[in-house]
Amino acid sequence: MSTLTLPPRPGQVQLGLKAAAEPAQLLDRLKYRPAVFEFFTAEADFTPTGLHRLRTAVQFVQEAVTPTIVIHHPMTFQGQHLDQLLDPHREAAAYSFLHRSTADLLELAQRFNVRILVHGGYGGAESQQLIDEYPSLADAQDVVFTRLEHLIRQGGGHVMIENGLTPTFLYGEPALDDQIIQHHWPLVCDLSHVFIGLNGDMDATVATLRRLAPQIRHYHLVDSLGQRHDSLPLGEGLIDWQRVLPLLNPAASMIYEVPDETAATCANMLHSYHYLRDLETRQLEREVRP
């Protein structure tokens, strides 16, 4: 496997890349020697064949490139988002897959000492339909928090929770943020989800990042215009990365969750990494300039 060696970098900006456990995608990403690698998983990864392929890929990345691995829980089952609000009777098939796939990932995480990422919720009309199945938003939030607390305890330090765009689990509302903080959960912060959830309000985004930073263990860095889930490369949206950069938890890992037109390549991830790295370098130069 040919490699491209990147020059040493100052500061905390890391090269973090994401791919499925598919050989062509892995080889495309791993030649850049990322410091952080995140596996995207889907329904097909939780068949016996799929799980074997995923285990083999995790071991390969861990031994050949980096021990810092995150495995993203599958987002959907048969086209339905795997929301924490799924009911065992009303959405029986998706609920069953949610828990079976989570158990499979917990076994894998403990075996290889890696972390798994689980969404606290998603968003949009589908999430609202699930919320409407409960007597109130407060009741729905209680269900989500109870299930997440159980999952964190079950995970033995391997589970992190990501924010979505649903009122049952998002970042940016101070009262909900305080409730999340009180649980002391390890968090994943998707910057675009924060920004979109706050309708493109950069000041509120900065306040949220500052408030939650001590509990954030992993970042999804992706730009946005703040109106919808547009997944833009860094510098092509309205997020002010110069304000964001000093607020990132230096102990957290990070990836650039910016897709290309095809999953076979990662040019937008690399572009975003270099954008943030250059921004960090300029900031450091200003700090040391007499």
N, C-alpha and C positions, 0 to 999 in steps of 0.2 A: 504494500500500500504506500503510494507516494505521499509525502507530507509537505505542507507549507508552513514553515516556522515563522511565527509572528514575532516582531521585536519586543523586548521587554517594555512593559507599560508602567507608568506611575499610578499611584492612587488606588482606588477601589474598583474601577470599572472592570468587569470580567467579560470574557467571551463565553456566552451561553447559547447553545443551539438546541433545536428540537427536531425530532423526527419519529416516524413509526419504526417498529422493529422489522424493517424491510431492508435487505442487504444493500440495494442501490442507494437508498436514502442515507443509511448509516455511513457508507463509504464516502458519500458526498460531504457529509458533515464532519466526520472524524479526521479527514485529511487536514483540517484546520486546527486540530488539537484543542478543542474547547475545554475551558476550565470547568464548565458546568454542562451537563447533558440532561435533557428532559425527553422522556419517551411519551409520545402520543399513543393512546390505546383506543381500540374500538371493539365492538361486539365480537368480531372474529378472533380477537386475541384471547378469548376465554373459552374456546374449545380446547380439547386436549392437545391438538396440534398447535394451536395458537399459543397456548401457555408454554409449551416446550420451546417454541421459537422465541417468545419473549424472554424466558429465563436464559436461554443461550445468548441472546443479544445483550442482556444486562451484564452477564458475566464477562462477555467479550469487551464491552465498553469499560467496565470497571478495571479489568486487568490490562487493557491496552492503552487507555487514554486518560480516564479520570475516575476517582472514587466518588465524586460529587454528582450523584444521579437522583433525579426526581422522576417518578412515574405518575403521569396524569391519568386519573380514573376515567373510564370511558364516559363520554358525554350523553350518549343516547342508546336506546334499545328499541329496535323496530321503529325508528323514527321519533320516539318520544324521549324528551330530556329526562335524565335520571335525577330528578329533583328530590330533595330531602322530604318533601311533602307527599310523595307517593304513598297511597294507602294500600295495605295488603289485600283488601277486598275489592276496592274500586279499580285499582291499577295493578292487579295481581301479578301479571307476567313481568312488567317492568320493575315492580317492587322486588320480586324474587331475584331478578338478574342484578339489581343494584346491590343486594346483600351478598349474593354469591360471588360476584366479581370483586367486591370489597374484601371478602374473606380470602379470595385467591391472591389479591395484591398484598394483604397483610402477611400472608405466609411468605411471599416472595421478598417483601421488605425486610422481614426478620431474618430470612436466610442469607440475604446479601448485604444487610445493614444499609439499606437505601431508604429514601423517603417517598411517601405517596401523597398525592395532591387530590383532595376531594372538594368539589364545589359545595358551598353552603346553599346555593340556589342558582337559578339562571335568570329568567326574566321574560318579558313579553306576554302575549296573550295566553300562551300555554301555562306559564307560572300563575297568571292571574286566575285561570280556571281552577287550578289546584287550590289556591287561596280561598276561592269562593266556596269550596267544598267544606270549609270550616266555619264555625259560628261567627268568627271575627278575625281580623288581622292579628290581634294579640294572641288568640288561640293558635293560629297557624305559626306565629313566631315561637311560641312555647314548644310546639312540636319539633320545629327545626332545631332549637337550642338543646332540647332534651336528647335528640338523636345525635347531634354533633358531640355533645358531652360524652355520651356512651361510646361513640366512635374514637374519640381522643383517648379515653381510658383503655379501650380495647387495643389501640394501636401501639401502646408502649413506647411512645416517643417518636414513632415513624410517620405520624399523620400530620398534615398541614391543611388548613381550610382556606379556600379561595373565595373572594367576593364576587358577587354577580350583579345583576341589575334588577333584582326582585326586592320588594320591600320587606321580605322575611329575612334577607341576609345580604346587605350591601354596606359599603363604607361611605361615610360622609354625613350621616345624620348623627349629631352629637349624642343623643340619648341612646341610639342603637350602638354607636361606637363604644360608649361607656359600658353598655351591657356586655359587649364582646370583650373589652379589656378586663372586666371583672372575672371572666372565665379563664383568663391567662392562657388562651389557646395559641399555638404556633400558627401564624397567619401567612397566607400568600396574598400579595397585593398586585392586582392587575391595574396598572395606571390608567388605561383607557376606560375601564369599568368605573373607576372613581370619577374621572372627568365627565363621562357621559351621564352617570347618575346624578351629578351636580350641575347638569345642563351647561357644561363648558365654563363653569365658574372657577377660574384659576386660583383666586384667593382662598376659596373654600377647599379646593383640592390640596393646596399647600397646608392649610390648617389640619386637614385629615391625615396627610402623610406624617406631619409632625406628631400628631396625637397617637397614631398607631405604630410608629416606627419601632419602639422597643420590642413589640411582639411579632414584627414581620421577619420571617425567616427566608423568604424567597419572593422575587419580583418577576412579574411579566411586564416587560417594558415594550410598549407599543403606543403609537401616536393615534390621535383622533381629532375630528372636528367638533366633537362634543355633542353630537345630535343622535348618532346611531352607532352600531357596532361596525365601524369601517376598517379597522385593523391597518393603519397606515404606517409606513416606515418612519422612524424618528426624524423629526425636522420637517415632515410634510403635513403635519396637523397643527393644532393650536395649543398643544401642551407646551408650556415654557420649561424646557429641560434645564435651562440654566438655573431656574429656581428649584427644580426638583432634585438635581444632583446632590446638593449638600444635605438634603433631608433623607437620603437613602440610608438605611441601617447598614453600617460597614461590615457587620457580621453576617449579613444575608447573602444568598446566592442570587443570580439573575439570569434570565434568558430574554431573547428578543423574539417575541411571539408575533412575527410579521411574515405572513406567507408570501411565496412567489406565486406566479400563475400556475405552476405545477409543483407538487411536493417533491419532485426529484432534485430541485436546486434550493439554495438558501441565500441567494444574493441580497434579498431585502434584510435578512437577519445580519449579514455581514456589513451592509451599508449602515444599519442602525448602530451596530457596535462601534464602527469607526466614527460615526457622528458623535456618539456620547464620549468616546475616548478622546477625540479631538477637543471637545468642549471641556472635558476634565483637564486636559493638558494646558489649555489656555488659562483656566482658572488657577491652576497650580503656578503657572508662570507669573501671573499677576500677584499672587501671594508672596512670591520670593523676590519680586522686582524691587530694588532699592528705591 
